[in-house]
Amino acid sequence: MPLTFIRNDITTVPADAIVNAANSGLAPGGGVCGAIFAAAGYDKLERACRAIGHCPTGEAVITKGFRLPARYIIHTVGPVWQGGSRHEPEQLRSCYRNSLLLAEKNGCTSIAFPLISAGIFGYPKGEALRIAVDTIRAFLETHEMEVILVLFDRGAALLSKELLGELQSFIDNHYVETHQFSRTRAEQPYFEAPAMAAPFSMRDTLSSLDDVLSNLDKPFSAALLRLIDEKGMTDVEVYKHANIDRKLFSKLRKPGYTPSKQTVLALAIALRLDLDETADLLRRAGYALSHSSKSDVIFEYFIRKGRYDIYEINQTLFAYDLKPAGS
């Protein structure tokens, strides 16, 4: 997926570049910065940073990754939160945009970010996440790159109280946990035939099966292409808004390819389908919405509300430790 949320140690992420939330002097610091220096090799990284010397707030510079899995470390200086009236939002957006452009300039196809300025610099975490996602989204509209946001907080702490409250109420009212029957598997018959079964022959059975197979619905790929035409969208718009990459989308166009359920749901969001249309598209890939799936209930909530933002949905799925859409 072009944008992924994970909870991990950024120094272990196998991306072409990882981003260090640096100070303007590029000196070793605490938190994520200190962990990056330690993992990369303190002496070598300090010499590389000293050679550069300085980085203004909102700008970005690059060094080798040294002992890290990443080839490069991009150092960017986030703003210190001072209430939001001293250009902090613009400076924070610049951190992400300049880091992405620098990664692209150096041939990177993947990059991992921490949540810049949301630690000791005091930026409110929910607002810091919103700016990160909005800036990355704008970049991905016109560029191809895998972007990973590495978050340490549980996702629920990053959702707005209003959304979290509404969503939790919706889940409480719709989510049905599955329970085992009181009868054991040995006691529960797998199939119970009617007491007076009508006589049948193998020929009748094969004939009925032939009738069914000759009247199948259109395959998933045909249904998807028809929906794209009906919605007046381009292929690029669809895979960008679904947060899936171009290679996966090219597979979806081929007859016989079976996508994952989360990919189908991401496409439904990109195409702004209603619940009935979503159910139909899922059925053509062999899936169905279920109130025994918390993930499905969350998708239903956003579709009913007409909120077709795949990034907002994936943040919410992350908050509940669920698989993201588009995977």
Solvent accessible surface area in square Angstrom, and as a share of the most:
residue,aa,sasa,rsa
1,M,49,0.22
2,P,19,0.12
3,L,1,0.00
4,T,25,0.15
5,F,17,0.07
6,I,45,0.23
7,R,98,0.36
8,N,69,0.35
9,D,64,0.33
10,I,3,0.01
11,T,12,0.07
12,T,78,0.45
13,V,4,0.02
14,P,120,0.75
15,A,5,0.04
16,D,31,0.16
17,A,0,0.00
18,I,1,0.01
19,V,0,0.00
20,N,1,0.00
21,A,34,0.27
22,A,3,0.03
23,N,49,0.25
24,S,47,0.30
25,G,42,0.41
26,L,5,0.02
27,A,49,0.38
28,P,42,0.26
29,G,34,0.33
30,G,52,0.50
31,G,68,0.65
32,V,37,0.21
33,C,9,0.06
34,G,22,0.21
35,A,47,0.36
36,I,0,0.00
37,F,2,0.01
38,A,64,0.50
39,A,37,0.28
40,A,0,0.00
41,G,6,0.06
42,Y,109,0.41
43,D,90,0.46
44,K,113,0.48
45,L,0,0.00
46,E,46,0.21
47,R,135,0.49
48,A,26,0.20
49,C,2,0.01
50,R,153,0.56
51,A,90,0.70
52,I,70,0.36
53,G,38,0.37
54,H,109,0.49
55,C,0,0.00
56,P,70,0.44
57,T,56,0.33
58,G,2,0.02
59,E,81,0.36
60,A,20,0.16
61,V,30,0.17
62,I,43,0.22
63,T,12,0.07
64,K,136,0.58
65,G,1,0.01
66,F,69,0.29
67,R,175,0.64
68,L,14,0.07
69,P,83,0.52
70,A,4,0.03
71,R,122,0.44
72,Y,50,0.19
73,I,0,0.00
74,I,0,0.00
75,H,0,0.00
76,T,0,0.00
77,V,6,0.04
78,G,3,0.03
79,P,4,0.02
80,V,78,0.45
81,W,81,0.28
82,Q,98,0.43
83,G,53,0.51
84,G,26,0.25
85,S,96,0.62
86,R,153,0.56
87,H,123,0.55
88,E,1,0.01
89,P,31,0.19
90,E,88,0.39
91,Q,58,0.26
92,L,0,0.00
93,R,80,0.29
94,S,24,0.15
95,C,0,0.00
96,Y,0,0.00
97,R,107,0.39
98,N,39,0.20
99,S,0,0.00
100,L,0,0.00
101,L,80,0.40
102,L,32,0.16
103,A,0,0.00
104,E,74,0.33
105,K,168,0.71
106,N,47,0.24
107,G,51,0.49
108,C,7,0.04
109,T,95,0.55
110,S,13,0.08
111,I,0,0.00
112,A,0,0.00
113,F,0,0.00
114,P,6,0.04
115,L,25,0.13
116,I,1,0.00
117,S,7,0.04
118,A,10,0.08
119,G,57,0.55
120,I,167,0.85
121,F,51,0.21
122,G,42,0.40
123,Y,3,0.01
124,P,56,0.35
125,K,83,0.35
126,G,36,0.34
127,E,58,0.26
128,A,0,0.00
129,L,4,0.02
130,R,115,0.42
131,I,1,0.00
132,A,0,0.00
133,V,3,0.02
134,D,53,0.27
135,T,11,0.06
136,I,0,0.00
137,R,69,0.25
138,A,65,0.51
139,F,13,0.05
140,L,6,0.03
141,E,75,0.34
142,T,108,0.63
143,H,46,0.21
144,E,82,0.37
145,M,15,0.07
146,E,73,0.33
147,V,0,0.00
148,I,17,0.08
149,L,0,0.00
150,V,2,0.01
151,L,4,0.02
152,F,121,0.51
153,D,44,0.23
154,R,126,0.46
155,G,2,0.02
156,A,29,0.23
157,A,73,0.57
158,L,12,0.06
159,L,20,0.10
160,S,67,0.43
161,K,185,0.79
162,E,130,0.58
163,L,10,0.05
164,L,51,0.26
165,G,43,0.41
166,E,67,0.30
167,L,0,0.00
168,Q,73,0.32
169,S,56,0.36
170,F,28,0.12
171,I,4,0.02
172,D,100,0.52
173,N,113,0.58
174,H,48,0.22
175,Y,63,0.24
176,V,93,0.54
177,E,108,0.48
178,T,107,0.62
179,H,154,0.69
180,Q,178,0.79
181,F,165,0.69
182,S,116,0.75
183,R,120,0.44
184,T,79,0.46
185,R,221,0.81
186,A,103,0.80
187,E,104,0.47
188,Q,74,0.33
189,P,52,0.32
190,Y,221,0.84
191,F,152,0.63
192,E,125,0.56
193,A,69,0.53
194,P,94,0.59
195,A,108,0.84
196,M,176,0.79
197,A,67,0.52
198,A,80,0.62
199,P,136,0.86
200,F,160,0.67
201,S,49,0.32
202,M,134,0.60
203,R,201,0.73
204,D,83,0.43
205,T,65,0.38
206,L,94,0.47
207,S,59,0.38
208,S,65,0.42
209,L,88,0.44
210,D,89,0.46
211,D,85,0.44
212,V,92,0.53
213,L,98,0.49
214,S,88,0.57
215,N,117,0.60
216,L,122,0.61
217,D,78,0.41
218,K,115,0.49
219,P,74,0.46
220,F,10,0.04
221,S,6,0.04
222,A,38,0.29
223,A,1,0.01
224,L,0,0.00
225,L,52,0.26
226,R,82,0.30
227,L,13,0.07
228,I,5,0.03
229,D,113,0.59
230,E,109,0.49
231,K,76,0.32
232,G,66,0.64
233,M,39,0.17
234,T,77,0.45
235,D,46,0.24
236,V,77,0.44
237,E,72,0.32
238,V,0,0.00
239,Y,12,0.04
240,K,25,0.10
241,H,74,0.33
242,A,0,0.00
243,N,1,0.00
244,I,1,0.00
245,D,58,0.30
246,R,143,0.52
247,K,162,0.69
248,L,37,0.18
249,F,6,0.03
250,S,53,0.34
251,K,97,0.41
252,L,1,0.01
253,R,100,0.36
254,K,123,0.52
255,P,111,0.70
256,G,76,0.73
257,Y,79,0.30
258,T,92,0.53
259,P,3,0.02
260,S,42,0.27
261,K,49,0.21
262,Q,17,0.07
263,T,2,0.01
264,V,0,0.00
265,L,0,0.00
266,A,0,0.00
267,L,0,0.00
268,A,0,0.00
269,I,1,0.00
270,A,4,0.03
271,L,1,0.00
272,R,146,0.53
273,L,0,0.00
274,D,70,0.36
275,L,39,0.19
276,D,115,0.60
277,E,61,0.27
278,T,0,0.00
279,A,44,0.34
280,D,41,0.21
281,L,1,0.01
282,L,0,0.00
283,R,123,0.45
284,R,57,0.21
285,A,14,0.11
286,G,67,0.64
287,Y,63,0.24
288,A,69,0.53
289,L,49,0.24
290,S,43,0.28
291,H,76,0.34
292,S,46,0.30
293,S,33,0.22
294,K,65,0.27
295,S,16,0.10
296,D,4,0.02
297,V,0,0.00
298,I,0,0.00
299,F,0,0.00
300,E,11,0.05
301,Y,3,0.01
302,F,0,0.00
303,I,9,0.05
304,R,146,0.53
305,K,108,0.46
306,G,38,0.36
307,R,82,0.30
308,Y,43,0.16
309,D,41,0.21
310,I,4,0.02
311,Y,11,0.04
312,E,38,0.17
313,I,0,0.00
314,N,2,0.01
315,Q,29,0.13
316,T,0,0.00
317,L,0,0.00
318,F,23,0.10
319,A,1,0.01
320,Y,38,0.14
321,D,85,0.44
322,L,51,0.25
323,K,121,0.51
324,P,36,0.22
325,A,0,0.00
326,G,2,0.02
327,S,44,0.28
